[in-house]
Amino acid sequence: MSQLKEMNNFLERVKRLFNVEDQERIVEALNYAKLKHSTQQRESGEPYIIHPIAVAEILLDYGTDANTIIAALLHDVLEDTDTKISELKTLFGNDVSEIVNGVSRVKTLRYKSNENENSESLRKMFIAMAKDIRVIMVKLADRLNNMRTLDNMSGEHKVRKSLDTRDVYIPIAERLGFGSIKGELEDLCFKYLYPKEEQEISALLEHTLKRHSGDLENVNLELKKMLTELKIEGDVKSRIKRKYSVYKKSQAKGLESIYDLLAHRVLVNSVKDCYYVLGEIHNRWKPVPGRIKDYIAAPKKNGYQSLHTTLLTEEGMPFEVQIRTKEMH
Ligand code: MN
């Protein structure tokens, strides 16, 4: 039942994103993978096909081409079924068969906590990346889905996968600028490698959010309204800080100095608009002294540019606003 639901959700999204010809190829790949994996199950007992579908779905968010989606659906058939690469080539073309082949060949160690081997697999990943970045995108999405579904595995397996993820996949996701994959992988590793600390942070965040549940949305709406009033073209995105970054910051500075549990990002078109918006925000909310940072005039070492400020809601809950141009972003 749930299998059908996942499949329909996926196909609906495919319909919206691809032309008819690509849609047909994707459906063909889906049916093929379903058949090939038909006797296999995930650890959860669910039909295996839900895994490749989930991997392909993750990639839909990144606007990848149809061949990457097809390769994602087929990414485990070489390794886990009797499929030959030549068959993939005949049915789905050279591009697809090469990506699937690459995915099957770039193996990261199945855990040896040996630093040399980690950097060795990291090196292999980078080489594959240079050849075709789509191989690594499928690898990352594969790992993300595997980490999301680790709960059914043994404790030892969880730790092993998490170490491997921490040492190989997270640095790559970071390097490629897949911020949300990196963030989610970090949170998942945090959960399996530091369960006690993760629970403490979860409890803290839950408590904070219960008290301030409306704040994030209210400020988001206010900021959007403000842009409209000022006739400035822009975008506002709001987020709750991720568990692992809260943890890292709390280790370094103490929990009480985390001002950006709730944070908003305003993207505008010009530098002039950035400063204008900053001034207007300070007019509408109470800024926290000493928390205004101008990384536009003085960019960070890695080239990062943005204006940061921290403000207080009427109830005294701090929130951060980052303002930058789309270009800087
Ligand atoms: Mn897989």
Boltz pocket constraint, residues with backbone or C-beta under 6 A from the ligand:
constraints:
  - pocket:
      binder: B
      contacts: [[A, 51], [A, 75], [A, 76], [A, 142]]
      max_distance: 6.0
